[in-house]
Amino acid sequence: MTACPSCAKYYLHKVISYKEPPLIPPYPKQEEIIQELLDYTQHLQASLNKQKGKSIMIHDTDDDEDFEDKEFMPSYLVKEKKEVTFNFLKVKKLTATTKIPERQTEGAAGYDLFIDQDIEIPARDRRLAKIGISIEFPEGHYARVTARSGAAIHLKMDIGAGVIDADYRGEIQLLVINHSNNAISLEAGDSIAQLIMEKIITPQIEEVDFLSATTRGEGSFGSTDTKKEMVQWKDGEEFVSGKNQNMISEVLKEFVRMQVASFLL
Ligand SMILES: O=c1ccn([C@H]2C[C@H](O)[C@@H](COP(=O)(O)OP(=O)(O)OP(=O)(O)O)O2)c(=O)[nH]1
C-alpha cells in the first residue's frame, strides 16, 4: 500500500507504529541473582572475620573438593582463578599500658600513635620516645612515622627519621626533635605522631652509564622558579638561570653521547 502524502492521518499512524520500541521481557533470574549476591557478601564478611589477614583462594576448579567458597560463589562470577587477600595492619602491644593506634576519621591517612612513657625533651634537643607497640603490615608496603600537625605547630617539635621497614618487628620509637627554647614534657597517652603506610616497590639495581634526557635535567633547588631573586649566583656574579643551565648541559650531554655512539659504530 502506498502512503498518500496528502493524507496526514495515515502517514502519522505509519510513522508511530514503525518507531514503537520493542517490548523487553523482564529478566527471570533477577531476584535469584540479588539473593545470591547478598548471601555471598555475608559469606565474605564471615570469612574476613575468621581469616584475619590470611588469603582466601577463590576459583572454579571442580577437582578442588575442599574449596569451601565454591558453593557460595554466584556462578556468573566464578570465571577464573584469583586470590583475594584481606589486608590488616597487625599491632602487637608490648606493654599493658599502651594504646592501639587510631584513625580519627574515615578519610584519615594516618593512624595516630600514643606515647607509652612520660618523657621530657630538653630545649633544642632530641629524644627517642617509646610507643609500646610493634607492627606488621601488608606485603608491598612500608610505613612512616611523622608529626601530627597540631603538635608540630603548638609544641614547635618535629618527628625525625621515621622509616619503618616491612621486616622490622621491634618496638617503634619516635625521634622527637624539640625546636623550641623550652623543654617539652610529654605524658603517657599523648599523641604527637601518626603512622602512614605507603606502597613501595624495590626493584633490583642496574648500574648504567647514561640516563634518559629530560627537560629538567639536573635542575633542582628552585631551578624552575621564575622570580628574579631566584636566579643562581656564583662567586657574587650572576651567571645563567637554572633552566638555561639545564638546557645547555643537556645539549652538551646529547652531543657527547652522539660522538661516543658514532665512534663505537
Ligand atoms: O623513626 C624511626 C625510624 C626507625 N625505626 C625502626 C624501624 C626501622 O625499620 C628500623 C631501622 O630504621 P632505619 O633503616 O631507618 O635505620 P638505620 O640507621 O638504617 O638502621 P638499620 O641499620 O638497623 O637498618 O628502626 C623506628 O622505630 N623509628
The ligand as an SDF file (V2000), in Angstrom:
LIG
                    3D

 28 29  0  0  0  0  0  0  0  0999 V2000
   61.7980    6.7710   63.4990 O   0  0  0  0  0  0  0  0  0  0  0  0
   62.0900    5.5740   63.4560 C   0  0  0  0  0  0  0  0  0  0  0  0
   62.9450    5.0540   62.4750 C   0  0  0  0  0  0  0  0  0  0  0  0
   63.2400    3.7030   62.5120 C   0  0  0  0  0  0  0  0  0  0  0  0
   62.7090    2.8980   63.4550 N   0  0  0  0  0  0  0  0  0  0  0  0
   62.9830    1.4590   63.4400 C   0  0  0  0  0  0  0  0  0  0  0  0
   62.1660    0.7980   62.3440 C   0  0  0  0  0  0  0  0  0  0  0  0
   63.1130    0.6300   61.2090 C   0  0  0  0  0  0  0  0  0  0  0  0
   62.7590   -0.4640   60.3970 O   0  0  0  0  0  0  0  0  0  0  0  0
   64.4120    0.4250   61.9670 C   0  0  0  0  0  0  0  0  0  0  0  0
   65.6250    0.7830   61.1740 C   0  0  0  0  0  0  0  0  0  0  0  0
   65.4940    2.0950   60.6860 O   0  0  0  0  0  0  0  0  0  0  0  0
   66.3940    2.6490   59.5060 P   0  0  0  0  0  0  0  0  0  0  0  0
   66.5500    1.6200   58.4680 O   0  0  0  0  0  0  0  0  0  0  0  0
   65.8610    3.9700   59.1230 O   0  0  0  0  0  0  0  0  0  0  0  0
   67.7200    2.9030   60.2990 O   0  0  0  0  0  0  0  0  0  0  0  0
   69.2120    2.5210   60.0160 P   0  0  0  0  0  0  0  0  0  0  0  0
   70.0050    3.5650   60.6570 O   0  0  0  0  0  0  0  0  0  0  0  0
   69.4400    2.2580   58.5670 O   0  0  0  0  0  0  0  0  0  0  0  0
   69.3170    1.2120   60.8790 O   0  0  0  0  0  0  0  0  0  0  0  0
   69.4530   -0.3160   60.4360 P   0  0  0  0  0  0  0  0  0  0  0  0
   70.8810   -0.4950   60.1250 O   0  0  0  0  0  0  0  0  0  0  0  0
   69.0080   -1.0690   61.6420 O   0  0  0  0  0  0  0  0  0  0  0  0
   68.5520   -0.5170   59.2630 O   0  0  0  0  0  0  0  0  0  0  0  0
   64.3290    1.2450   63.1260 O   0  0  0  0  0  0  0  0  0  0  0  0
   61.8450    3.4080   64.4120 C   0  0  0  0  0  0  0  0  0  0  0  0
   61.3350    2.7100   65.2650 O   0  0  0  0  0  0  0  0  0  0  0  0
   61.5690    4.7390   64.3820 N   0  0  0  0  0  0  0  0  0  0  0  0
  1  2  2  0
  2  3  1  0
  2 28  1  0
  3  4  2  0
  4  5  1  0
  5  6  1  0
  5 26  1  0
  6  7  1  0
  6 25  1  0
  7  8  1  0
  8  9  1  0
  8 10  1  0
 10 11  1  0
 10 25  1  0
 11 12  1  0
 12 13  1  0
 13 14  2  0
 13 15  1  0
 13 16  1  0
 16 17  1  0
 17 18  2  0
 17 19  1  0
 17 20  1  0
 20 21  1  0
 21 22  2  0
 21 23  1  0
 21 24  1  0
 26 27  2  0
 26 28  1  0
M  END
$$$$
